[in-house]
Amino acid sequence: MSESMRSILLVDGNREAREGLAVMLRKHIGCVVLETPGPAEAIEILVEQEISLVITDLFAPKQAGIELLKQIRSQHPQVAVIVSVPYGDRDSVVEALRRGAIFYIHSPYDFEEAVIATARALEHHELLVHQQKRSPKISKNDGFQGIIGQASKMRDLFRNLEKVAEDGESNVLIHGESGTGKELVARATHALSPRKGKNFVPVNCAAIPDELLESELFGYVKGAFTGANQSKMGRIQYADGGTLFLDEIGDMKPSLQAKLLRVIQEREFEPVGGVKPVSVNVRIVAATHRDLEAGVAEGRFREDLFYRLSVVPLHIPPLRERTDDIPVLIEKFVQVFNRGRKNGLKGFAPNAIAALLEYQWPGNVRELENLVQRMSILFAGEVVTASDLPEKYQRTGDIQVKEEPVVSTEVTSDEAPGTENFDFNALVSDFEDRLILKALTKTGGNKKEAAKLLNLKRTTLIEKIKKKQLEGSVPPESLP
């Protein structure tokens, strides 16, 4: 069993066949199996969840499964894929293997064949992950356990993290704004701890609906509710001996907070619909961007749970407080996104770097990574200058910068155009409002499609809409 949670996403429009295969895989492979009826839903899950293997139907005659395979290969290359094809359909087999599938199985499913192929595919996935760890993407400036950072605040974080990890028992609460890398810190805590040989199991409490989160965490017994035809192991039990990472713990409802408290205090829990306690030894690493102390004062978060979780608090500084790391991060991302491309991005000019150093980075490192990826597509084979950056990143003052390139020896220097004095933050916010509304209007109010246009997660877009109170600005007929 690998150090991280082995999880399978089963994509098949035939509910009966899908559920039957899921039962067999849970029984014989011993892993988490997520199910979805179609490729569109699968893509959302791949963004939100950590998936090891996808088993998908081709969805003939449209071959939507092939399109799903293409997206997985380009956006999630570490995920292994098995396709199911009808007996005798040799052309589909060849096409699927050419597109990146590592195995194929026949449909209707032969359960024995499927179990064997799944076990082999998971071994392939684990070997790939192991090789990536042995051969890191970037040969220098890798920071600490893959976390890039040379600023003093990051060095302090690394020192504290190392001490916390060695303990192996105390629960940890990671606080940081969205996009700062809370899961990276959680994974480093696990990797450096005595529990590293067991599972690291991540759960995003904000991404899973409340009515499903309980069964995901605690599992359920057969007959617990309509559709529970087989018992299912929860993620807490799967993390036994290892680390359970609860991201965005501040979004967990009070009833689940009480059940989680019992896991911490008693080291046991009861699955949904069960009456027999299940013992478990798990370290909990929780993370949030919310102020949990304020949540305790307002009665939204249990005080006893807060103190149980925050035995050792870790704070990740936002990117705007460690701007010295921006050139290093850009260098890393440029190298990552240039890999495999014949005509890669040549770098960022000094005036572009200067502009990015002035920006406030509300989306933190994730936003910077997104920007570099966008620039690597739009300016392949070129140097990004300040005028090439999206409007909100262009600097507001005339700062003198050196003519030498900052992140690449091939970079040339351009002077950034001067600007008049204006309220930068207000203009950025207004531009963001107009961009969101334009995307929503173009997609008829479909937030999922709008998020794709904006290159955002759906949950991030919804959060922005609520925060900016934009719902009333969208034409009523275009709302979902």
C-alpha positions in Angstrom: 0.0 0.0 0.0 1.3 3.4 -0.9 2.1 6.2 1.5 -0.8 8.3 0.0 -4.4 7.2 -0.2 -5.0 5.0 -3.2 -8.3 6.2 -4.7 -10.1 5.1 -7.8 -12.7 7.1 -9.8 -15.1 4.8 -11.6 -16.8 6.6 -14.6 -19.7 4.6 -16.1 -23.3 5.6 -17.1 -24.6 2.2 -16.3 -25.4 2.5 -12.6 -25.9 -1.2 -11.9 -22.6 -2.2 -13.6 -20.7 0.7 -12.0 -21.9 -0.1 -8.5 -21.2 -3.8 -8.9 -17.6 -3.1 -10.0 -17.2 -0.6 -7.2 -18.2 -3.2 -4.6 -15.7 -5.7 -6.0 -12.8 -3.2 -6.0 -13.5 -2.1 -2.5 -13.5 -5.7 -1.4 -10.5 -7.0 -3.2 -8.3 -4.0 -3.6 -9.0 -2.2 -0.3 -9.1 1.3 -1.5 -11.5 4.3 -1.8 -13.7 4.1 -4.9 -15.6 7.2 -6.0 -18.3 6.8 -8.6 -19.7 9.1 -11.2 -22.0 8.6 -14.2 -20.2 10.8 -16.8 -17.0 12.5 -17.9 -18.1 16.1 -17.0 -18.6 15.1 -13.4 -15.3 13.1 -13.5 -13.4 16.2 -14.5 -14.8 18.1 -11.5 -13.8 15.3 -9.1 -10.3 15.2 -10.5 -9.9 18.9 -9.7 -11.2 18.6 -6.2 -9.9 15.1 -5.1 -6.6 13.2 -5.2 -7.2 10.3 -7.6 -4.8 7.5 -8.3 -6.7 5.7 -11.0 -9.6 6.4 -13.4 -11.6 3.5 -14.9 -13.8 4.9 -17.6 -16.2 3.7 -20.2 -15.8 5.1 -23.8 -19.4 6.3 -23.8 -19.8 5.3 -27.5 -20.7 6.4 -30.0 -19.6 9.9 -28.8 -16.4 8.5 -27.3 -16.6 11.0 -24.5 -14.3 8.7 -22.6 -11.5 9.4 -25.1 -11.9 13.1 -24.5 -11.8 12.5 -20.8 -8.6 10.5 -21.3 -7.0 13.4 -23.3 -7.8 15.8 -20.4 -6.4 13.5 -17.8 -3.2 13.0 -19.8 -2.7 16.8 -20.2 -3.9 18.0 -16.8 -3.4 15.1 -14.5 -0.5 13.1 -15.9 0.2 11.3 -12.7 -3.3 9.6 -12.8 -3.4 6.1 -14.3 -6.3 5.3 -16.7 -8.0 2.0 -17.6 -10.7 2.1 -20.3 -13.5 -0.4 -20.7 -14.3 -1.4 -24.3 -16.8 -3.9 -25.8 -15.5 -7.3 -26.8 -14.0 -7.2 -30.3 -13.8 -3.5 -30.6 -10.1 -3.5 -31.5 -10.1 0.1 -33.0 -11.2 1.6 -29.6 -8.6 -0.4 -27.8 -5.8 1.0 -30.1 -7.2 4.5 -29.8 -7.4 4.4 -26.0 -3.9 3.0 -25.6 -2.6 5.6 -28.0 -4.2 8.4 -26.0 -2.5 7.2 -22.7 -4.6 4.4 -21.2 -2.3 1.9 -19.6 -4.7 -1.1 -19.6 -8.1 -1.9 -21.0 -10.8 -4.2 -19.7 -13.9 -5.6 -21.4 -17.5 -4.5 -20.9 -19.8 -5.9 -19.6 -17.3 -6.2 -16.8 -15.4 -9.4 -16.0 -14.9 -8.7 -12.3 -11.8 -11.0 -12.0 -10.2 -9.3 -15.0 -11.1 -5.8 -13.7 -9.6 -6.5 -10.2 -6.3 -7.8 -11.7 -6.0 -4.8 -14.1 -6.8 -2.4 -11.3 -4.1 -3.9 -9.0 -1.6 -3.6 -11.9 -2.6 0.0 -12.7 -2.2 1.1 -9.1 1.3 -0.5 -9.0 2.1 1.5 -12.1 0.7 4.7 -10.5 2.8 4.2 -7.3 5.9 3.5 -9.3 5.4 6.7 -11.3 4.9 8.7 -8.1 8.0 7.1 -6.6 10.1 8.0 -9.6 8.8 11.6 -9.5 9.9 11.8 -5.9 13.3 10.4 -6.8 13.7 12.7 -9.8 12.2 16.1 -8.8 11.0 18.4 -11.5 13.3 21.2 -10.4 16.9 20.5 -9.6 17.5 23.6 -7.5 15.5 26.0 -5.2 13.3 23.1 -4.2 12.9 24.7 -0.7 11.8 22.3 2.0 10.0 19.1 1.2 8.9 20.6 -2.2 7.7 23.8 -0.6 9.5 26.7 -2.3 10.6 29.5 0.0 13.7 31.3 1.0 12.1 34.3 2.9 12.8 34.5 6.6 9.1 33.7 7.4 9.3 30.6 5.4 12.5 29.4 7.0 10.8 29.9 10.4 7.9 27.8 9.2 10.2 25.0 8.0 12.0 24.9 11.4 8.7 24.6 13.2 7.3 22.1 10.8 10.3 19.8 11.2 9.8 19.8 15.0 6.1 19.2 14.8 6.5 16.4 12.3 9.0 14.5 14.6 6.4 14.3 17.4 4.1 12.2 15.3 1.2 12.3 17.7 0.1 15.9 18.5 -2.6 17.3 16.2 -1.7 20.2 14.0 -3.7 23.2 12.9 -2.4 25.0 9.7 -3.7 28.5 9.1 -3.2 30.3 5.9 -5.0 32.1 3.2 -6.4 30.2 0.2 -3.6 29.3 -2.3 -0.7 29.5 0.2 0.0 25.7 0.1 -1.7 24.3 3.2 -1.9 20.8 1.8 1.9 20.9 0.9 2.6 21.7 4.5 0.3 18.9 5.7 2.0 16.4 3.4 5.4 17.5 4.6 4.3 17.0 8.2 3.3 13.5 7.3 6.4 12.7 5.2 8.7 13.7 8.0 6.8 12.0 10.8 7.1 8.4 12.2 3.7 7.8 10.4 5.2 8.2 6.9 4.9 4.5 6.1 1.1 4.7 6.5 -1.6 6.5 4.5 -1.9 10.3 4.1 -5.6 10.8 3.6 -6.8 14.3 2.5 -10.4 15.5 2.8 -11.7 18.9 1.7 -14.5 19.7 4.1 -15.6 22.6 1.9 -15.8 20.6 -1.3 -18.0 17.8 -0.1 -21.7 18.5 0.6 -22.6 18.3 4.3 -25.0 15.3 3.7 -22.1 13.3 2.1 -19.2 14.4 4.3 -20.3 12.2 7.3 -20.4 9.0 5.3 -17.1 10.0 3.5 -15.3 10.4 6.9 -16.9 7.7 9.0 -18.1 5.2 6.3 -21.4 3.4 6.6 -22.8 -0.1 7.1 -24.9 -2.0 4.7 -28.5 -0.8 4.9 -27.7 2.5 6.7 -29.7 4.4 4.1 -31.4 4.0 0.8 -28.7 2.9 -1.7 -26.3 1.6 0.9 -26.2 -1.9 -0.6 -22.7 -2.6 0.8 -20.7 -1.4 3.7 -18.1 1.3 2.9 -14.9 2.1 4.8 -14.6 5.8 5.7 -11.5 7.9 5.3 -10.8 8.1 9.0 -10.5 4.3 9.1 -8.4 4.4 5.9 -6.0 6.8 7.6 -5.5 4.4 10.6 -1.9 4.5 11.6 -1.3 7.5 9.3 -2.4 11.1 8.9 -5.9 12.5 8.2 -5.7 15.9 6.6 -8.9 17.9 7.1 -8.7 20.9 4.7 -11.1 23.9 5.5 -12.1 22.4 8.8 -13.9 25.7 9.6 -16.6 24.7 7.1 -17.5 21.5 9.0 -21.0 21.5 10.5 -21.4 21.3 14.4 -22.8 17.7 14.4 -19.7 16.4 12.6 -17.5 18.5 14.9 -18.9 16.5 17.8 -18.2 13.2 16.1 -14.7 14.2 15.2 -14.0 15.3 18.8 -14.9 11.7 19.9 -12.3 10.3 17.4 -9.7 12.5 19.0 -10.6 11.8 22.6 -11.7 8.2 22.5 -9.8 7.0 19.4 -12.9 5.3 18.1 -16.0 6.1 16.1 -19.1 4.4 14.8 -19.9 4.2 11.0 -23.1 5.7 9.8 -25.9 3.2 10.7 -23.5 1.2 12.8 -23.6 0.4 16.5 -20.2 -1.2 17.0 -17.3 1.2 17.7 -14.3 1.0 15.5 -10.9 1.7 17.1 -8.5 4.0 15.2 -5.1 5.5 15.7 -4.8 8.6 13.5 -3.1 11.9 13.6 -5.2 14.8 12.5 -3.7 17.7 10.6 -6.4 20.4 10.0 -6.2 23.5 7.9 -8.3 26.6 7.5 -8.3 30.1 6.0 -10.9 31.2 8.6 -10.4 32.7 12.0 -11.4 29.7 14.2 -11.1 31.7 17.4 -13.7 34.1 16.1 -15.8 31.1 15.1 -15.6 29.8 18.7 -16.6 33.2 20.0 -19.6 33.3 17.6 -20.6 29.8 18.4 -19.9 28.4 15.0 -17.0 26.2 16.0 -16.7 24.0 19.1 -14.2 25.4 21.6 -13.1 22.0 22.9 -12.5 20.8 19.3 -10.5 23.9 18.5 -8.1 23.4 21.4 -7.8 19.7 20.6 -6.9 20.5 17.0 -4.5 23.4 17.6 -2.1 21.6 19.9 0.6 22.8 17.5 -0.5 25.8 15.2 1.4 26.5 12.0 0.9 29.7 10.1 1.7 30.0 6.4 2.5 33.6 5.4 0.7 35.0 2.3 2.7 35.7 -0.8 2.5 39.4 -0.3 4.5 39.0 2.9 7.3 37.0 1.2 7.8 38.7 -2.1 11.5 37.7 -2.1 10.2 34.3 -3.1 8.4 35.5 -6.2 11.4 35.3 -8.6 12.3 31.8 -7.3 8.7 30.6 -7.6 8.5 32.0 -11.2 11.7 30.2 -12.1 10.2 26.9 -10.8 6.9 27.3 -12.6 8.6 28.3 -15.9 10.6 25.2 -15.8 7.6 23.0 -15.0 5.4 24.4 -17.7 8.2 24.3 -20.3 8.8 20.6 -19.8 8.0 18.6 -22.9 7.5 21.7 -25.1 9.7 22.4 -28.1 9.2 26.2 -27.8 9.0 27.0 -24.2 8.6 30.3 -22.4 12.0 32.1 -22.3 11.3 33.9 -19.0 10.1 37.1 -17.5 11.7 40.5 -18.1 12.8 42.6 -15.2 10.0 45.1 -15.6 7.5 42.2 -15.5 9.1 40.9 -12.3 9.0 44.4 -10.8 5.3 44.6 -11.6 4.6 41.3 -10.0 6.5 42.3 -6.9 4.1 45.2 -6.4 0.9 43.1 -6.8 -0.9 42.0 -3.6 -1.6 38.4 -4.6 -5.0 37.7 -3.1 -4.8 34.2 -4.6 -1.2 33.7 -3.3 1.1 31.0 -4.8 -1.8 29.3 -6.6 -2.6 32.5 -8.4 1.1 33.0 -9.4 1.3 29.5 -10.7 -1.9 30.1 -12.8 -0.4 33.3 -14.2 2.9 31.6 -15.3 1.0 28.7 -16.9 -1.2 31.2 -18.8 1.9 33.2 -20.0 3.7 30.0 -21.0 0.8 29.2 -23.4 0.2 32.7 -24.7 3.9 33.7 -25.1 5.6 30.4 -26.0 9.1 31.1 -27.3 9.0 34.7 -26.0 9.9 36.8 -23.0 7.1 38.2 -20.9 7.3 41.9 -20.4 5.2 44.1 -18.1 2.9 45.2 -21.0 2.2 41.5 -21.7 0.8 40.9 -18.2 -3.0 41.0 -17.7 -4.0 44.5 -16.7 -4.4 43.9 -13.0 -0.8 42.8 -12.7 0.7 45.8 -14.4 2.6 48.0 -11.9 1.3 51.4 -10.8 4.5 53.3 -10.4 7.8 54.0 -12.1 10.3 51.7 -10.3 13.8 51.5 -11.6 14.9 47.9 -12.3 18.2 46.4 -13.4 18.6 45.6 -17.0 19.9 42.1 -16.2 17.3 39.3 -16.5 15.9 38.0 -13.2 14.8 34.5 -13.9 16.4 33.6 -17.3 19.6 34.4 -19.0 17.7 34.9 -22.3 15.4 37.7 -20.9 15.6 41.1 -22.4 14.4 44.3 -20.7 11.6 46.6 -21.6 10.6 49.8 -19.9 7.1 49.6 -18.3 4.8 52.3 -19.4 4.1 55.0 -16.8 0.6 55.4 -15.3 -1.3 58.1 -13.7 -2.2 58.0 -10.0 -5.3 55.9 -9.4 -6.8 53.6 -6.8 -5.2 50.4 -7.9 -7.1 48.1 -5.6 -10.4 49.6 -6.6 -9.6 49.2 -10.3 -8.5 45.6 -9.8 -11.7 44.8 -7.9 -13.9 46.5 -10.6 -12.1 44.6 -13.4 -12.6 41.3 -11.5 -16.3 42.1 -11.1 -16.7 42.8 -14.8 -14.8 39.7 -15.7 -16.9 37.4 -13.5 -20.2 39.0 -14.7 -19.1 38.7 -18.4 -18.3 35.0 -17.9 -21.6 34.3 -16.1 -23.6 36.1 -18.9 -21.7 34.3 -21.6 -22.5 30.9 -19.9 -26.1 31.7 -19.1 -25.4 31.9 -15.4 -23.8 28.4 -15.4 -21.2 28.8 -12.6 -19.4 25.6 -13.6 -18.8 26.7 -17.2 -18.0 30.3 -16.0 -15.4 28.9 -13.7 -13.8 27.1 -16.6 -13.7 30.2 -18.7 -12.0 32.1 -15.8 -9.7 29.2 -15.1 -11.0 29.0 -11.5 -12.3 26.3 -9.3 -16.1 26.3 -9.2 -16.0 26.7 -5.3 -13.6 29.7 -5.7 -15.9 31.4 -8.2 -19.0 30.9 -5.9 -17.0 32.3 -3.0 -16.1 35.4 -5.0 -19.7 35.9 -6.2 -20.9 35.8 -2.6 -18.1 38.0 -1.3 -18.7 40.6 -4.0 -22.5 40.3 -3.8 -22.8 39.9 -7.5 -25.8 37.6 -7.7 -28.2 40.4 -8.2 -26.2 41.8 -11.0 -26.7 38.8 -13.3 -29.8 39.0 -15.5 -32.5 36.8 -13.9 -33.1 34.8 -17.1 -29.4 33.7 -17.1 -29.3 32.4 -13.6 -29.2 28.6 -13.1 
